Amino acid sequence: MKVVSLETFIVNVPYKRTEVSSVVFRSGVTSVIIKLTTDNGVVGWGEACSGADVYSIEAAIKAMFPFIEGKSPWNSAELRRDAFHRGLWAYRVSTGNFAWAAIDMALWDICGKSANLPVYKLLGGAVRSEVDYFFYLGHGTTSDIAAQCAEGMSFGYETYYLKTGIDIERELEMVATIREAIGPKNRIRLDSNGAWSLQDAPRNLKKFERYDIDFIEQPVPENPMSLMANLRSKTSIPLAANEGLWSEEDANRLIMNQVADVYTFSPYWVGTLEKFKQVSYVANVMGSKVCRHTHGEMGVAATAFHHASLTISNLVLGNQQTAAHIEGDILETEIPISKSPKWGLPEGAGLGFAINEQALSIGVSRFAKEGQYFPYGQI
């Protein structure tokens, strides 16, 4: 069995509400969906994060195809090594990983279908029967925040996530509303995307302590990494690192230097499902937890990431997702986390989904009309 063809589709799916943080202002998800086909007719699907420029990701995928064309999908680790070494993608590692992640998903999908096994079994098997996901809150008035929390509570979510780092006083009001709405037992997570200085961060975090914050993601910049390590000694709120985990090497370095309590990343950062599992094991050895990160993705990537997450022992409760917040998807069947915090063992071979061709076509047409949902959408 050999890979013989590649098709790419740039797709837009809008958010139900604009995503706002100290870094992004984005009204939907733009992804590159890929379709690999083998000489015996097996099809594998993948999804690439668009990053800053979706055309560059699509171009990277096409540039990588010679390294898999005519090759066995069962040799995915060797194929990636060749693409990054002989293809020089090691010199453009972030773009390379965003692009290769889609190829990697599609190769695993093909292998799972060929073996008639779900991908998580090919990755070593599940160590948990389900993965728990969070509810992503958008900025708004206190009444709007309360309504969003009520929606999340009606679906059974136990972890609620809010971006901070924009306006501390408004954010304190929103967090107070969240705590009142979800009660004392459910979890609140914050993410400042590196917006605070090391001088301001301890004071700001002190103001949030009364609300029993589960952890805060990247309150200070990622460079130098001593900023996060220093802050750990200045606050009682656990810290999560995200920015700075730009590659397998970066993630391992931060983990080994113990800059945080939790590491928030995904296969997009490290390039493959298997490397996501491997880096998570390094975190486990160092006594840390892993939170599966979302870049904003559709059901293809969400499903692939879920298969990998099932195999990780040190995964947190309340992993990241955007399925509950996008207007539709491109799969025939909604993934469970579009209306629930829990996602169990996927059924079916490979990644276990079917593409809705009409929805895919609509997403392609939407991109052609609207262009990329840039992260700097307010400009």
N, C-alpha and C positions, 0 to 999 in steps of 0.2 A: 504494500500500500504506500503510495506516494502522493504528496500534495502537488496538484497540477494547476490550480487557478486561484486567483484572489479577486474579490470585488470589494469596493469600498463605498460607503453611503454616509454622507454628512447629514446629521439629523438634529432637529430642534424639538424639544418638548418643554413647554413653558411651566414655570412655577405657579402655584395658586396665589402666592404673594411674593413680592420682591425680597430677595436675600440681601440683608444689609449688615455690614460689619465695619471695623476700622480699616479693612483692606478692600472688600468687594461691595459692589452694588449690582446685582445680577438678577435678571428676570426669568431665567430658565436654564436648562441644560443643553449644551451643544456637544455632541459626541461623534466620533468616527466609528461607525458600525462596520465590521468586516465579516466577509463570508469566504472561508477556505473550502475548497472541494478537492477530494482525492480522485485518483484514477479509477477507483471502484465505486465512486458516487457518494461517498460519505461526506456530509457537510458539517463544518464546525463554525460557530459564531463567536465573535469577540467584540469588545467595545474599548475604545481608547479615549482617555481624557483629552479634552481639547487644549488645555493649558492656555497660554496667552494668545495663540494663533492656531486655529484648527487646520488651516491649510498646510502648515509646516508639519503637523502630526500626520496628516494624510500622506504628505510627500515622504516622510520618514518611513511609514509603513510600506509604501510602494518601493522605496529604496532598499528595504530589508528583504523584500520578497525573493530576490535571487538566492538568498541564503537558505530558504526553505523549499523553493521550487524543485520538484523532483526528488525531495528527501522524505524520509519516513517521519511521520508525526511523533513516533515513539522516542525520537532522539532530541527532544526539545531542549534539554540542557546543553547539549553539544551545539545545536543550531544557534542558540543565543550566544554561546561563547564565541563562535565564529563571527557572528554579526557584530559583536562588540569589539572583538580583537582585530580580525582581518578587515571588517567593514568600518572600523574606526569610530563606531558609535560610543566607545568608551570616552571619547573626547567631547561628546555631547550627551552626557549621561541622563539628564532629566528628560530631554526630548526623546532620547532613545528608550528610556524605561516607559514613558507614557505610551509610546508607539508599540513597543514590543509586548507590553501587557495584553494588548488586544490579540496579537498573534498567539501569545501563550495560552490565553483562554480558549481560542479556537482550536489549537492543537490538543489541549486536554479534552475539549468537547468531542473531537474526532476519536481520540483514543478511548474515551468512555463509551461512546456509541459502538465502537468496534468490539470492545470487550463486553458489551452489555452490562456495564457497571456505572454507578454514579461516580462523578469525579472525586468526591471526598474519600471514597474507598481506594481509589488509585493513589491518593495522597497519604495513605497510611491508615485511614479509617477514622471515624468520629470518636472523640473523647468526651462528647456531650450529646445529649439528645436534642438540644435546641440552643439557639443563640437569642439573647435578649437585646432589643434595640431601643434607642431613645426617641423622644419627641422634640422636634426642632421648633423652637418658638421664634417668631419674628418680632422685631421691635414694634411697639405700638403704645397706645394709651393704656392706663391701668385697666380700664374696662375691656379693652381688646385683649390684653394679656390674660385676664381672667377668663374670657370666652375661649381663647385658645387652649388654656389649661383644662377647661371643662370638656372640650373636645377630646384632648388627649386622655383625660381620666375616663371618659366614656368608652374608649377603646382599650383601657387597661394599662396604659403606659405608666411606668414607675420612675423614669428618668427624664428630666426636662432640661433642655440646653438653651442657653441664651448667649448671644454675642455681647461682649463688653468692650470698653476701651474707646468709646465715642463720647459719652457724656455721663460722668460718674454719678451725678445726682439723679438723673432720669433712670439710670440703670439700677440704682439702689431702690427706687420706687417700684420698678418692675420686678425686682427680685423679692421685695417684700410682698407684692401681690401674688407672685408665684408660690411662695411659701404658704401664704394663707389659703390659696386655692387648692394646693395639692396635699396639704396636711404635713405633719411632722415626720412621717416615715418614708415618703418618696424622696428621690434624689434630685438635687439641683446641680447642674454643671454650667460653668462659665468658660468663655474663650475670648481673650483679649487680642489675639493675633500679634503679640509682641508690641502692643501700643504704649505700654507704660515704661518709664525709666526705673532703674533700680532704686532710685530715691523715692519715687512716688508709689511704687508697687506695694511695699509693706504697709503704708498708710491706707491705701485703697483696699487692700485685702482685709485689713483690720475692720473696716466698716462693713464688710460682707460676712464676717465671722458669725454674727448673731443668727444668720440664716442657715447655718449648718451646710456649707458648700461641700459637695462630695469631692470635687477637685476643680481646679481652674487650669485651662489649657493656655500655654504660652503667654503668661502675663508680661514678660519682658522679651526683648529681642533675642534671637538665637545666637548672635555673635557679639562678643566672644562667649563661648559656652559657660564660662565662669559666672556669667550673670545669673543663669538659672540655678546653678549650684549654690551660689551665694544666697539667693533668695530663699532657698529651702530652709536655711537656718534662721530666717527672719519672719516666718509665717507659720501658723498652725494648719493652714489649708494645704492639702496635698497638691502637688504640681504635676501637670502633664506637659510633655514636650511634643510639638508637632513641627513647626518651622525648624529647619535645620536637619530634619531626617530626609534629606533630599536623595539619598542613595543608600544602597546596602552598607557601604563603607561608612557613610556619615552616621547612619542609625546605629551601627555597631559601636562606633567611637563614643557617641553620646551615652549609650547604654552602659558601656564599660566604665565611663567616667561618672556614672550615677548622678546625672544632672536633674533627674526627675523621678517621680514615683510611678508614673504611667507614661507609656509611649504610644502616641496616636499616629498611626500611619496605615498604609494599605499596599497591596501589590503594585499600585501605580508608582509608588515611590521607589520600590526595589526591583520592579520589572517582571516578577513572576509570582505565581501562587506558591510555588515551593520556597522561594526566597522569603516570602512573607512569613511562612511557617518557620523557616530557619532563624530569621532575625528575632522572631517572637520567642524562640527557644533560648536565645542569648539573653533576652530580657528575663526569662524565667530563671535562668541560672543566677542572674544578678539580683533576684528577689523582687522583680518589678512586674507590673501588669501591662497588658496591651489592650488598647481600644481601637477597634477597626474604624479607620477614618473614611469620611465621605468627601469626595471632590465635587459632589453633584453628579449622579449617574443614573442611567436607566436600568431596566431590569436585567439586561445581559450582564453588565459588570456586577450589579448587586448580587445576582445569583452566583456568579463565579467566586466573588469574595466570600459569600456565605459558605460555599463548599470548603474553602480554605479555613474559615473561622471555626468550623465544626471540629477541626483537627488540632486546635490550639488550646492547651490546658490552662494558660494564665490569662484568658480573656476576661475583661470586665463585664459586668452587667451594664446594659445601656450603651451598646455600640451605635455608631453613627449611621444614619440613613436619610435619604430624601424621597423615598418611594411614597410616603404619605403626603408629600407636598408638591408633587408634580401633577400636571393635568393630563392624565392618561399615560400610556407607555406603548412600547412596540411589541409586547408579548401577547400571545393568545389568551393567557390566563394571568390575572393579577398576581404578583408575588405576595405572600402572606403579610409582609410588613407594610403594605399599603394601608392596612386597617387594623394592625395588631402589632404589639411589641415582640411577639414570639414567632420564631421561624424554626421549624423542626427539620427532620431529615428529608431532603428532596427525593422524590420518586422519579424513576425513569433513568435511562442510560445517558451518559455524558453529563452536560449541565442540566438537562432535564426540562427544557422549555421548548416551545415552538414560537417562531416569529410570526406576528400578524402582518402579513404582507401589505395590507391596506394601511395599517397604522404606520408601517415603515415608510410607505410612499407619501403619506401625509406629512410625516416628519421631515422627509427630504424636500418636499414642496415648501414647507414652512421655512426651512433654512434658505432655500433659493429666494424666497420673498423677503425674509427678515434679516438674513445674515447671521453671523455668530452672536450669541448672547455673551457679550464681553463682560469680564468681571468689573470693568470700570464704566458700567452702563449709564451713570449719571452725567458723564462728560458730554 
